[in-house]
């Protein structure tokens, strides 16, 4: 048991790059953790990353709201808070993208293996049932993947807008800069509100996929 735990800890700490993925999956199967289990775990991790990213983007919006509502004090401090909010949002977005890539990798490996192993059946009936199960699982995954990629795509323009406004404030620490940013707030709020809605849909899609895979 100690050896199994040690192997799991070592494998989970390995960098998840394409060169070691096959070895990673093989080693995990030897301790009873199959690609299907890894896929569910990674979707759960992605769901958590999306939830955290949602909070960071909402926090960045609130910080931007404070900037455009600035009425006095040190603009340097206001800028620092806005920069920090942007950095946190960017890191959260990168985390979501990293987790999506990990989901894609294990899903591809799972489906390739499943398809290849269909030829190993001697029973035509069981082969048909397994092939149908593969088809159904792929359809559920495609629906989830579409939702994940849609959310990922919506994060990029929001981050770009936040970065532009943060840079503008950095280069123009004066009341006039605040006035210019007020004109940008409405558009960013609209985009972040839409992003949050999309993230909630994606989180629901993740929950549905996880539930179906565990049945």
C-alpha angles and dihedrals in degrees: 000000000000090000091052092050091048092050091049093050092048093047095047089053093053117107108258099232126144093252094065102030096094092049089046093053093045093050092047091051089055089062093045101265110124132194091258090057092046091050092054091047092051093048088052090051091049090051090053091048090052091050091052092046090052090056092048094051092048089049090051090052091052090050090050088050089056090051095054089045093053111139104169145333133074114341089197090066091049090051093049091053091048092048090050091051091051093048091051091049092049092050091049091050091050090051091054091050092048092051092048090054090051090051091050092051097052093041091055091048092048095050094044091052093045092051093048093049093055087080090060094068118105091188112077090199094055090043091056092047092049092046090053091048089052091050092050093047092049090051091052090048093049090054091050093045092052090053093048093050092046090056092046091052092052092054094062100065091043091053091047092053092047091049093049093052093044091052091046091054091047092054095042110040096176142096092265090060090054089053091053092049091054088068090054097048098080094055094047092047090052092049094047092047089053091046091052091051090050091048091052090052091049092049089051090049089051091050091050093049093048092049093049093047092051094051 
